[in-house]
Amino acid sequence: MTQKPPDSSKQAPLSLAGWVTLTILAAFLLVSLWYAMQVWTSMAGVQLSGWGWTFLILGVVVTTGLGGGLMALVFYSSRHDMDR
């Protein structure tokens, strides 16, 4: 007699703790978006020079690239079994 392996294509529904966690994270997201909008609208009179915009954009690009590069290294090391 051979036993069939369990069907891994079915996903278990979220438990109560999962739904609570998702609700809390969604609330954090909404509060942070509300706060960002408050700060953005309160800075109506602030002027930013060309150098300011340049370094602001450069900071966003470098930070995003660094985060993406580190995540790529995490996935690469996991795929090649270097996490021991």
Contacts in CASP RR format, 6 or more apart in sequence:
PFRMAT RR
TARGET T0000
AUTHOR 0000-0000-0000
METHOD contacts of the structure
MODEL  1
MTQKPPDSSKQAPLSLAGWVTLTILAAFLLVSLWYAMQVWTSMAGVQLSG
WGWTFLILGVVVTTGLGGGLMALVFYSSRHDMDR
14 22 0 8 1.000
48 56 0 8 1.000
77 83 0 8 1.000
END
